[in-house]
Amino acid sequence: MKKYIAIVLLSVFVISCKSKAVAVQNNNVKTEEAPKEDKKAIEKHYNNKLDFSTLSIKASAKYEDEKQSQNVTADIKIEKDKQILISVRFLGITMAKALITPTTVSYYEKIKGTYYEGDFTSLSKWLGTELDYSKVQNLLVGEALDDLRKGKYTQTIVENLFRLEDEKEDKVKKIFYLDSEKYLIQKEEISQSAENVNLEIIYSDNKTFNQGTLPTNIEINAVQPKGKTNINLNYNNISFNEELSFPYSVPSGYKKVIIK
């Protein structure tokens, strides 16, 4: 049932496939130094932040790896910076549910009757990559996973997109692509060549609301030694600033998952 857990956690989507990572760059792609007046691309990216208190999304999701594929629906509720509730359903039946806050991560899945309760520290160690509440929320609302304002990036232009490559020398390479008109995130790549794992997140079908612009399609492609995983998430219905409830309770009889 890892596919349900992956869909439930969404930002963990491919991270649960042990992908700390981003696609190998194509060295044949022609690049050029970004114009000086565009060095504020990061600042302009954050001028696009969604202004909302709550966000409700009804989505369809497709999970596919080399052995199987699965179509499900997902209800996503966000109280900005406070909590995220995700319910995954198959044929109208809730198969998995997750409640994520800045300090805790809880989920359960129905097939094996298991649940998890813990914090991001233990979950990050289990997944093999750093994870926190902000990364999950950023993924869902179309912001860069990392806070770009806290890093240093080499900026070039690739196919009319601003390409920001993290200058930090690390085992994990991170590259972010922003469009040259509104500076919205278009793609993120994270890679760890030593482990042969690559993660690519592509955002598309942006729609503009009074609260700002939101991508309505998120495609996640992961490559790891065990194979490839693809997750496609489509937002079918979106509403802002409604009064939302966040009901979550683990059904009786479920077994707790212990992460060591």
C-alpha positions, 0 to 999 in steps of 0.5 A: 500500500505504499502507493496510497501512502505516497499519494496521501503525503503528496510531497512524499510522493516520490520521496517515499521512493527514496528519491532525494533528487533531481533529473540529470541535466542535459549538457547539450541544452544551450544556456546563456547568462541571465540578464542583470535586470532579471536577477530579482527572479527569486524575489518576483517568484515570492510576489506570487504567493497565494493569499488565503486562509483555507484552501479546499481541493478535489483532485484526481490522481494516477499512480504508476510504476513498472508493475501497476497503475492506480487511479484514485481521487483525493480531497485536500484541505489546507489551513495555511501554515497550520494543517493539511488533511488529505483523504484518498478514495477509490470507488468512493471508499476512503483508502487512506487519510493523512493529517499533517501539521508543522510538528506532526505527521499522522496517516492510516491506510485501510488495506493492511489496517496500519497507521503512523503517528510521529514527527518529521524528524523520524519520518525524514530519517526513514525516507532518507531526505529532509521533509517538513510541513512547508515542503508539503504545503509548497508542493500543493500550492505551486511554490518552490519546495525550498525557500529560495531566499535562503540559498545561493543560485547560479542563474541562466536562461534555458528554453525561455525559463529562468534556471536556478541551480543551487550553488551549494556543493552537496551530494544532492543537486537541486535545480528550479525553473521559473517562467520569464513572465510571472516567475511561477515555478514550472519545474523542480529537479532534485538528484543524487547521482551517487545513489542513482535517484532522480526526482522531477516535479512539473507544474502546469495548467495555471489558473488565476483566482482572486487569491493568486495563481495556482497550478492545477496539474502536478506531475511527479517523475521519480527514477531509482535503482528499483524502477520508475514511478510516475504520479499525476495530480489534477485539481478538478475543483478549487475553493478558497477561504471557506470554513473547513473541518479537519476530522481525523481519527484512526479506526479501531484495531489498526496496527501502529507502524514503528519507524526506526 
